[in-house]
Amino acid sequence: MTGGESVQLELEEFSGSGVSSSNAKLPSPTKPQQPANGNVQQPLLEAVDSDVESDIENGGAGSESLAREVPNEASVANTAAQVFFPYMMSGFGTVGAGLLLDHSQHFPVFLEIPELFILVPALLGLKGNLEMTLASRLSTQANLGSMDDRKTALKLCFGNLALAQTQALVVALIAAIVAIVLGAQDMGGPAGHAHPVSHWRHASLMIGASLFTASLASLILGCVMCLVVYGSHRLKIDPDNVATPIAASLGDITTLALLVGVSDFMYDHLYSRPWVGVVLAIVFLLTIPLWWTIARRNEFTCDVLHSGWWPVLMAMVISSGGGFILDKAVTRYQGIAVFAPVICGVGGNLVAIQASRLSTGLHQRFSTGDQRAVPENGSCCGTFRGSGGSASTARLLLFLTIPGHFVFLLTIRAVEQGGSHTSITPYFAVGYFVAAFLQVLLLLIVSNWLVHWLWRRGTDPDNSAIPYLTALGDLVGTALLAVAFITLNKYGDGDADVGD
């Protein structure tokens, strides 16, 4: 029976019972009126602003998922309040990672195998490839109501943990191989050391340490992400605003600490027995079929298991490019080690928030592949122009860049207390701020284009956008930081310990 026939029958019933059809209050039809283009949901979304994060008007919405309060309707002030604490927390996490890398670069294992520096951005990038992508997927599912039921939430989390383990082990193996190949092209290292990484002892240590670090870090951070998203959803806090920064804050320091600790232990106790690293790698690789089977049988991850590899692998290659730059730069400018995780991590954290919010907005408004999912303004400046939710959030995140980095620089200076390789002078601060600002500006522009482009191609941005963006943040951040060090050392700040 069509909607018109249903209304006609109700009119006849009301008339037959003595109620005038002109005054009768008719019940609303349960099915929305079918529009000309065949999209049933379109009448529910006419009040939606063309920006993907604009407010959704619920009047007349018959869909339960659209009738629920959408966290993206929060005002800019509310968004800032939710974002600020996780952002600062994630920033301090990157500061801790930077200080750890600055200290550990003098460890014998890093002096003996400097190509481990190539692994640093690739493994730290796993938080963007896996954990932050996991957080984005879980946040979207939470906003769509999939975590309202505890049993469904457990199934969702367990499947995603298995998926993360599968991807982490494969990516870690490839990252180690890429680092070995890149390192084989360079016989030099810090402090004038020259050790070919092609030596099989070095290779076995790098592969074993990479797999162990990736697997354990993925397990720890994945469990934390499940708890954070579920808890924030129960507390009526938008997971998009808090999950990815928390993943970043714990991801950098946790992953780097595991890499340094495992590498140092293997170098001190197992370097003379390189076969142990080979056995360790084989054991981890043999667990991949188990995790693969679990993820394949889970309805929430079976599609991602087959379609989510290309972004993760490409992001690893891009991050390895940043690692190659870091390996070269740290040889000449040892002071860059403490700042590289900070500038890369903070930029990745900010753009991940934006990408996650954009993706959630698209999920709430369009079906995957809908060609109408385009940014409000196609120009670069359109990312920050307009009154829509995504433009307001982009301006907010860009505004947070300099104040956040200012606090992080002060923290590094206070902790180092003259022990840093680089004095934080006004010249250095300006160069550093310019590099950080340009990095975040570029990443936000790219995210606005990339998320919509992936959606129109039929690809879920939750599975693809953040790996690309965080990897690009690693590459651009490291490159801009290296340019800043070179420029300051040559022109403006050569007497201030840059590179000492």
SULJOZI-V832841 format. One record per helix or strand of 2 or more residues. SS is the DSSP state (H for helix, E for strand). FROM is the first residue (numbers start at 0). LEN is the number of residues. Records with the same first field share a line. If there is no record, write none. Layout:
SS: FROM-LEN ; FROM-LEN
This chain:
H: 2-14 ; 41-4 ; 63-4 ; 70-3 ; 75-29 ; 107-5 ; 115-9 ; 125-18 ; 149-35 ; 189-3 ; 199-35 ; 238-32 ; 274-12 ; 287-9 ; 301-6 ; 308-24 ; 335-30 ; 379-4 ; 388-28 ; 425-31 ; 460-32
